[in-house]
Amino acid sequence: MTNENKGIIQRALAELIETGGVETLAPLLSDGFVHHRPDATSSTKAEWLAAVQTTLTGPLARMQVEVRHLLADGDHVVLHSRRRLPDGGPEIAVVDIWRIEDGLIAECWENIEPVAHAAANLEWWNGS
């Protein structure tokens, strides 16, 4: 099951990148899909697909994505990637946690951090 779940995420990403549209991604999401952000906001399937489509046709259309890790455990798949714009824009580190249910993507938690801010964001950890 773990490898099957990784395959679902790999297929979703490959189709998204290959087509540049969300039409092939939509059927891989459950009707009750929820996308969670660190600021405690959530998006429905329709809201998230619209946001992704806007991103793909806007200034981030040429974003380069380098997958660093793809890990799976049970019904969860974790994707760690580095993303950057080809024109020298800021590099970001992204961690997505996907939950698979009945062969479909049911939830995603996403955390995005500009790589240049990583050291400053650790100050709270060091007790500074």
Secondary structure as a PSIPRED ss2 file (coil, helix, strand):
# PSIPRED VFORMAT (PSIPRED V4.0)

   1 M C   1.000  0.000  0.000
   2 T H   0.000  1.000  0.000
   3 N H   0.000  1.000  0.000
   4 E H   0.000  1.000  0.000
   5 N H   0.000  1.000  0.000
   6 K H   0.000  1.000  0.000
   7 G H   0.000  1.000  0.000
   8 I H   0.000  1.000  0.000
   9 I H   0.000  1.000  0.000
  10 Q H   0.000  1.000  0.000
  11 R H   0.000  1.000  0.000
  12 A H   0.000  1.000  0.000
  13 L H   0.000  1.000  0.000
  14 A H   0.000  1.000  0.000
  15 E H   0.000  1.000  0.000
  16 L H   0.000  1.000  0.000
  17 I H   0.000  1.000  0.000
  18 E H   0.000  1.000  0.000
  19 T H   0.000  1.000  0.000
  20 G C   1.000  0.000  0.000
  21 G C   1.000  0.000  0.000
  22 V C   1.000  0.000  0.000
  23 E C   1.000  0.000  0.000
  24 T C   1.000  0.000  0.000
  25 L C   1.000  0.000  0.000
  26 A H   0.000  1.000  0.000
  27 P H   0.000  1.000  0.000
  28 L H   0.000  1.000  0.000
  29 L E   0.000  0.000  1.000
  30 S E   0.000  0.000  1.000
  31 D E   0.000  0.000  1.000
  32 G E   0.000  0.000  1.000
  33 F E   0.000  0.000  1.000
  34 V E   0.000  0.000  1.000
  35 H E   0.000  0.000  1.000
  36 H E   0.000  0.000  1.000
  37 R C   1.000  0.000  0.000
  38 P C   1.000  0.000  0.000
  39 D C   1.000  0.000  0.000
  40 A C   1.000  0.000  0.000
  41 T C   1.000  0.000  0.000
  42 S E   0.000  0.000  1.000
  43 S E   0.000  0.000  1.000
  44 T E   0.000  0.000  1.000
  45 K H   0.000  1.000  0.000
  46 A H   0.000  1.000  0.000
  47 E H   0.000  1.000  0.000
  48 W H   0.000  1.000  0.000
  49 L H   0.000  1.000  0.000
  50 A H   0.000  1.000  0.000
  51 A H   0.000  1.000  0.000
  52 V H   0.000  1.000  0.000
  53 Q H   0.000  1.000  0.000
  54 T H   0.000  1.000  0.000
  55 T H   0.000  1.000  0.000
  56 L H   0.000  1.000  0.000
  57 T H   0.000  1.000  0.000
  58 G C   1.000  0.000  0.000
  59 P C   1.000  0.000  0.000
  60 L C   1.000  0.000  0.000
  61 A C   1.000  0.000  0.000
  62 R C   1.000  0.000  0.000
  63 M C   1.000  0.000  0.000
  64 Q E   0.000  0.000  1.000
  65 V E   0.000  0.000  1.000
  66 E E   0.000  0.000  1.000
  67 V E   0.000  0.000  1.000
  68 R E   0.000  0.000  1.000
  69 H E   0.000  0.000  1.000
  70 L E   0.000  0.000  1.000
  71 L E   0.000  0.000  1.000
  72 A E   0.000  0.000  1.000
  73 D E   0.000  0.000  1.000
  74 G C   1.000  0.000  0.000
  75 D C   1.000  0.000  0.000
  76 H E   0.000  0.000  1.000
  77 V E   0.000  0.000  1.000
  78 V E   0.000  0.000  1.000
  79 L E   0.000  0.000  1.000
  80 H E   0.000  0.000  1.000
  81 S E   0.000  0.000  1.000
  82 R E   0.000  0.000  1.000
  83 R E   0.000  0.000  1.000
  84 R E   0.000  0.000  1.000
  85 L C   1.000  0.000  0.000
  86 P C   1.000  0.000  0.000
  87 D C   1.000  0.000  0.000
  88 G C   1.000  0.000  0.000
  89 G C   1.000  0.000  0.000
  90 P C   1.000  0.000  0.000
  91 E C   1.000  0.000  0.000
  92 I E   0.000  0.000  1.000
  93 A E   0.000  0.000  1.000
  94 V E   0.000  0.000  1.000
  95 V E   0.000  0.000  1.000
  96 D E   0.000  0.000  1.000
  97 I E   0.000  0.000  1.000
  98 W E   0.000  0.000  1.000
  99 R E   0.000  0.000  1.000
 100 I E   0.000  0.000  1.000
 101 E E   0.000  0.000  1.000
 102 D C   1.000  0.000  0.000
 103 G C   1.000  0.000  0.000
 104 L E   0.000  0.000  1.000
 105 I E   0.000  0.000  1.000
 106 A E   0.000  0.000  1.000
 107 E E   0.000  0.000  1.000
 108 C E   0.000  0.000  1.000
 109 W E   0.000  0.000  1.000
 110 E E   0.000  0.000  1.000
 111 N E   0.000  0.000  1.000
 112 I E   0.000  0.000  1.000
 113 E E   0.000  0.000  1.000
 114 P E   0.000  0.000  1.000
 115 V H   0.000  1.000  0.000
 116 A H   0.000  1.000  0.000
 117 H H   0.000  1.000  0.000
 118 A H   0.000  1.000  0.000
 119 A H   0.000  1.000  0.000
 120 A H   0.000  1.000  0.000
 121 N H   0.000  1.000  0.000
 122 L C   1.000  0.000  0.000
 123 E H   0.000  1.000  0.000
 124 W H   0.000  1.000  0.000
 125 W H   0.000  1.000  0.000
 126 N H   0.000  1.000  0.000
 127 G C   1.000  0.000  0.000
 128 S C   1.000  0.000  0.000
